[in-house]
C-alpha cells in the first residue's frame, strides 16, 4: 500500500515540486485548497517516484483519489492507487478528473476506466480581461452594479492584503458574516467558514494573493486566491455583504484587475449544485466550463 500521511503546512514545498509537472486548470491542484479543506476531507498525501498521490474521504468516510501528478508514467501511477484501494478493501474511485486529464488517461490506458461527468463540480473558467473590463451587452448589469456601488459609497477603496492587520480586518468581517448566517438559522462553523479562516490565518505561509474593499473604514468584501498554472489564477474565496448593492461585483472586478492581472484565465471554481451560485457564476459569461468527472474501473 501507499504510505499516505496527513497533509501539513511544512509539506508545501515538496507537494508543489510535484505539482509543477502539470498544466491542468483544476482548483484541486492548488496547495492552499488541499491544505485548507483537509479537515473536511481528511486529506492525505504521498510522494513516490517524484509523483504526488492524494487521497480524500467523502462525507460517509469512503476514500477516493485525485489524478496522480508528477514524473511517474500514468499507467504505473494508476496501478499503485488501484492496488492501494484493493489492499484496503475499498472501491477504486478517482474524482475531479477533468476532460484534459481523462484524455491523458485514455492515451496511456485506453478503455480501462468508466468516466461519468459530474456537472456539480464543473469549474467556471473566465477570460481575465473580460472580468476586468466587463465589456459587452451581456455584462451591462455588472457594470451597472459597480457604478451603483461607487455612487453609494464614494469613499470606497480597494487594497491588497499585505499585512497582518489587514488580514485581521478580513477575519473580523468573516466572523460577522458567520454571525449573520447563524441569526438566519444557518449552522455556524460551516466547512467554508473554517477553510476561509485557515487561509486568512496562514495567508503568508500559503503564499496567497488577496485584496479587500473598505467602506467607511470597514472591510465589506475580500477575495483570496493563487495561481494553478502559468496562465490560470484560481479564486478560492470571495466574500461580500450581499445587502450592500454591487459589493460582489466590485470585488470580482478588482480581483481581475489586481491579483489576476498577469493571467489569461480566472478559475472561479465549481457551484456544487447550488442553484443561486450556479446562476451567479453563469451570469458572468464563462469562457467555458472545465468539465470534471468520476473515474472507476470498467
N, C-alpha and C positions, 0 to 999 in steps of 0.2 A: 504493500500500500504506500501511497504518497504520504510523506511526513508533513501534514498540514499543521500550521500553528496560527494562533490569533494574530491579526494584523495590528501593528503598533506604530506609533509615530516615528520611531527610530528606524523603521523598515523602509521609509520613504525613498531613500537614495537607491537601495537595491531593487526595489519594485519599479521605480521609474527608469532604471537602466534597462530593464526588460521591456517596459512599455515603449521605449524609443524604437523598437523594432516593428512598428505598425504605422499605418496611415489611415486607420478607420476613424469614423467620427462619433462613435458611441460614447455617451457620457459615462458608462460603466468603466471606461478605461482611464479615468482620472483618479489620481491617488486620493484627493480630498473626498470624493464621493465614496470610494471604498472605505476610507477611514471613518468619515463622519456617520455613516449608516451601519457601522459594524455592530452596534448594539441591537439594531433591528433584525439584521440578517445573520448574526453570528459569523461574520466574515473571517475566513481563514485563507492563508496563502502558503505556497511552497515554491521554491525556485530549484528547478532541476535542469541541468544542461543549458544554463543561461535562458531558461524559459519560465515564465510566470504562470502558475496554476492558481486559480481562485475557486474556493468552494463556499457556497452560502447555504442557508436553511430558510425555507419558507415559513409561513405562519403556523403550520402544523408540525414543523420540525423536519420535514423531508429535505434531504440535501439536493443541491443542483450545482452545476459548474458554469464558469464563463469560458469563452473561447481561450485556449492557451495562446500566449503571446511570447515570442522570443525566437531563438535561433534553431530550436529543435524542429525537425521535419514534422509536419502536421500529423501524418499517419502514426508516427511513433508517439507524439504527444497525446493523441486521442486514445491510443492503446493503453497509455498509462492511466487516464481518468476512467476509461471503461473498466479496467482491471480494479481500480480503486473502488468504484461503485460495486462491482461484483463481490469483492472480498468483504465489503461491509454489509452485503446482503441488501443493497439499495437498487432502485430502478435508476438507470442511467439517463440523466436529463441535462441538457445544456440550454440555458436561457440567454436572452439578449443577443441572439445571433442575427446580425444584420444581413441584408442581401449580399453585400460585398464579401462578408465572412463566409456565407454559405457557398458562394461561387468558388472561393478558395478551397473550401472543404470538398466540394464536388470534384474539383480538378484533382485533388490529392486522393480522394476515396470515392469514386463515382458510385452513386446509388446505394451507399451503405446506411444512410440515415433517412428518417422521416422528418420533414420540415413543415411546421404549421405556423402560419403567420399569427402574430399577437398584436392586433390593432391598438389595444390599450397602452402598449409600450412602444409604439412607433414614436420616434423623436422628430421634433419640428426643426427644420433647417431653413434659415433665412439668409438672404444676402445682407451683409453688414451695411453696405451703402444705402440699401433701401430702408432699413430700420433707422438709419441715421437721418436721412433726408425726408422720409415719409412722402415721397413724391407719388403722384398719380391719384386718380379719382377714387380708387378703392380704399385709399388710406386717408382720404379727406377728413373723416370723422376723428382720426387720431390727431391730426394737426389741429382740428377744432378743440379737442380736449386739452391739448397742450397750451394753445392760445388762451383758453379759458383759465387754466391754472395760473399762467403768468399774469393775467389781468387781475385775478382774485388775490394773488399773492405776490405783489410787486417786489417784496424783499427776498424772494426765493434765491437760494444759491445751491449749486452742485459742488461737492468737494470730494476728492479722492480720500480713501481711508488709508492714512499713513501713520497714525499714532494710536497708542492705547486709549487715550482719552476719547478719540472719535469712535473707536470700536465700542467703548463702554456706552457711548450715546446710543449706538445701534442696539446694544444689549438692553438698554432701558426701554427703547421702543418695542423690542421683541417681547419683553415682559408685559408691557401694556397691551400688546397685541394678544398675548395669551390670556390676559385678564378679560379682554373683550370677548374672546371665544368662550371663556368659562361663564361669563354673565349671560351669554346667549344660549347656554345649556350644552355647549360642546365640551367634551372631556379635555382637561388640561394635560400638559406634558405629552403632547402628541409626538409621533415619530419625527415629523417635520420640524417641530419646535426643538427637539433635542439635537437633531442634525445641524440645524441653523446655529444654535447656541455653541455647539462644538466648533463650527467653522469660525465664529466670531472670537471665541476664547483662544483658539490656536491659529489665528489668521496668519501670523508671521511665520510660524513653523510650517504651515501648509503652503506658504508662498502663494496665497491667493491674491487676486486683484479685486478691488471693490470701490464703490462710491456711494454717496448718500445725498439726499436733498434735505435742506434745512429751511424751515419757515418760522419766522418769529422766534428764532433761537432754539427751535426744537427739530429733531430729525423726524421727518414724516414719510420717508421712503429710503430704502437702501437695497443694493444688489451685490452679490458675490459670485465670482467665477474664476475660471482658469482655462488655459489652452488644453485641447486634447490632442492636437497635432499641429503641423506648421501653418495650416490655413483655417482652422476652426477653433473658435472660442466658445466655451460652454458656460451658460448662466445657470449656476446651481441654485441660487436663492434670489428671489425678488419679493420684497415686502413693501407694502404701502397702505396708507389708511384709505380704504375704498370710499369713505364718506367725503374725502377731500377730492373734489372733481379734478380729474386729469393727473392725479398723483402716480398712478400706474403707468400711464402713457409717457410721462416725462422721465421717470427713472429708466424705463425701457429705452427711450431715445438717447438719454445721456450715457447709458452704458455702451450703446453702439458707438457713440461719438468719442468716448474716452477709453474704457478698458479694452474694447474690441476693435479699436480703430485700425490696427495693423493686420487684421484677419479678414479673409474674404467672406467667411461664413460665421454665423452665430447659431449654435445649437441651444434651443430653449427647452430641451428635454421633453418628456412624454406628458400625456394628460391623464394617465392612469384610469381612463374610462369615465372621468368626472365630467358630466355634461357641460357645466358652466366653464370649466377650464378648457375643454375642447373648443367650445365656441370662441373663447377669448384668443386662444392660440391660432385658430383658423382665421380670425378677423385681421391678423397681421399679415396675411397672404404669404405663407411659407413658400420658399422656392421649391421645396419638395419635402415629403415625409421620408425619414430614414426608417424604412420598414424593418421590423425585427420579428423574430420567431423563436420557436422552441424546437430543439433537436432531440430526437430519440432514435434508438436503434430500430432498424427495419425488423 
